[in-house]
């Protein structure tokens, strides 16, 4: 399923702190409900994992951080079950971002450091290197570790 085909407005903008803010929170919440139903009906676990990853992102944007963490962990679990390294890696980036927004600094830093180690070990992941450093850098900035 293409996320752009959803019958709800899932768009967002960036605020002064460079955090995503939903354009229409009500529509985004309705979209999440729709995605949850679709994920539960999905027979293909990798397709369900992709949907759970999207749910986790939108929940983070809405500030539903505990649920975001739960859905991202589910996506990671399903991708791991099917040895989908890329899907697992991408959702781990998203999970680190959620830990950042939760201000669980130890978990966030540990997650991003693990991702950097994976980048060093697997050339197929290098295409995502910019994302890892971007999100980790923002996380460190918000911790006031870098300026």
C-alpha positions as semicolon CSV with decimal commas, in nm:
position;residue;x (nm);y (nm);z (nm)
1;X;0,000;0,000;0,000
2;X;0,127;0,345;-0,091
3;X;0,094;0,585;0,200
4;X;0,000;0,862;-0,044
5;X;-0,315;0,670;-0,134
6;X;-0,463;0,702;0,215
7;X;-0,803;0,873;0,224
8;X;-0,678;1,098;0,507
9;X;-0,450;1,400;0,528
10;X;-0,127;1,261;0,675
11;X;0,085;1,564;0,585
12;X;0,293;1,762;0,831
13;X;0,517;2,065;0,853
14;X;0,828;2,137;1,057
15;X;0,821;2,371;1,357
16;X;1,099;2,596;1,489
17;X;1,263;2,298;1,665
18;X;1,261;2,104;1,335
19;X;1,000;1,861;1,465
20;X;0,717;1,739;1,249
21;X;0,375;1,884;1,332
22;X;0,060;1,743;1,170
23;X;-0,130;1,975;0,937
24;X;-0,456;1,815;1,049
25;X;-0,418;1,611;1,372
26;X;-0,773;1,471;1,352
27;X;-0,719;1,343;0,998
28;X;-0,384;1,192;1,097
29;X;-0,548;1,012;1,391
30;X;-0,814;0,876;1,156
31;X;-0,541;0,766;0,918
32;X;-0,365;0,577;1,198
33;X;-0,689;0,396;1,284
34;X;-0,723;0,305;0,917
35;X;-0,362;0,182;0,900
36;X;-0,401;-0,029;1,215
37;X;-0,702;-0,204;1,064
38;X;-0,513;-0,263;0,739
39;X;-0,211;-0,402;0,924
40;X;-0,424;-0,648;1,121
41;X;-0,592;-0,769;0,801
42;X;-0,260;-0,810;0,616
43;X;-0,155;-1,169;0,553
44;X;0,198;-1,078;0,439
45;X;0,404;-1,008;0,753
46;X;0,651;-0,785;0,568
47;X;0,367;-0,574;0,430
48;X;0,224;-0,554;0,784
49;X;0,568;-0,455;0,915
50;X;0,583;-0,170;0,664
51;X;0,243;-0,049;0,779
52;X;0,341;-0,075;1,147
53;X;0,647;0,135;1,069
54;X;0,429;0,407;0,917
55;X;0,196;0,390;1,216
56;X;0,494;0,438;1,448
57;X;0,608;0,746;1,257
58;X;0,265;0,911;1,256
59;X;0,212;0,832;1,623
60;X;0,546;0,999;1,702
61;X;0,437;1,306;1,508
62;X;0,115;1,317;1,711
63;X;0,310;1,277;2,036
64;X;0,176;0,927;2,105
65;X;0,527;0,814;2,188
66;X;0,460;0,494;2,384
67;X;0,240;0,360;2,105
68;X;0,495;0,475;1,847
69;X;0,765;0,277;2,026
70;X;0,542;-0,031;2,044
71;X;0,455;-0,025;1,672
72;X;0,814;0,034;1,566
73;X;0,934;-0,255;1,783
74;X;0,668;-0,474;1,620
75;X;0,784;-0,369;1,274
76;X;1,146;-0,445;1,367
77;X;1,046;-0,785;1,505
78;X;0,856;-0,878;1,188
79;X;1,136;-0,762;0,960
80;X;1,387;-0,959;1,168
81;X;1,168;-1,272;1,140
82;X;1,196;-1,244;0,762
83;X;1,565;-1,145;0,756
84;X;1,479;-0,809;0,595
85;X;1,786;-0,615;0,705
86;X;1,687;-0,293;0,531
87;X;1,336;-0,283;0,681
88;X;1,474;-0,363;1,024
89;X;1,743;-0,094;0,991
90;X;1,502;0,177;0,874
91;X;1,261;0,111;1,156
92;X;1,545;0,112;1,406
93;X;1,631;0,464;1,285
94;X;1,267;0,556;1,346
95;X;1,281;0,394;1,691
96;X;1,590;0,596;1,782
97;X;1,401;0,907;1,675
98;X;1,108;0,811;1,900
99;X;1,345;0,751;2,194
100;X;1,483;1,098;2,123
101;X;1,135;1,255;2,142
102;X;1,071;1,058;2,464
103;X;1,394;1,205;2,599
104;X;1,514;0,855;2,676
105;X;1,865;0,972;2,601
106;X;2,047;0,650;2,694
107;X;1,822;0,439;2,470
108;X;1,840;0,692;2,187
109;X;2,220;0,719;2,199
110;X;2,262;0,343;2,226
111;X;2,028;0,290;1,929
112;X;2,209;0,542;1,708
113;X;2,550;0,404;1,807
114;X;2,429;0,054;1,716
115;X;2,310;0,185;1,381
116;X;2,652;0,342;1,316
117;X;2,818;0,008;1,392
118;X;2,580;-0,162;1,149
119;X;2,667;0,098;0,884
120;X;3,035;0,011;0,924
121;X;2,966;-0,361;0,892
122;X;2,719;-0,369;0,603
123;X;2,783;-0,181;0,279
124;X;2,419;-0,224;0,173
125;X;2,317;0,013;0,451
126;X;2,541;0,303;0,347
127;X;2,258;0,462;0,149
128;X;2,098;0,544;0,487
129;X;2,411;0,686;0,649
130;X;2,296;1,048;0,611
131;X;1,970;0,973;0,793
132;X;2,145;0,807;1,085
133;X;2,385;1,097;1,134
134;X;2,111;1,357;1,081
135;X;1,882;1,210;1,347
136;X;2,166;1,129;1,586
137;X;2,307;1,479;1,547
138;X;1,969;1,634;1,624
139;X;1,936;1,402;1,924
140;X;2,278;1,511;2,055
141;X;2,192;1,875;1,992
142;X;1,871;1,844;2,193
143;X;2,074;1,687;2,475
144;X;2,304;1,988;2,453
145;X;2,600;1,757;2,390
146;X;2,691;1,940;2,067
147;X;2,630;2,297;1,960
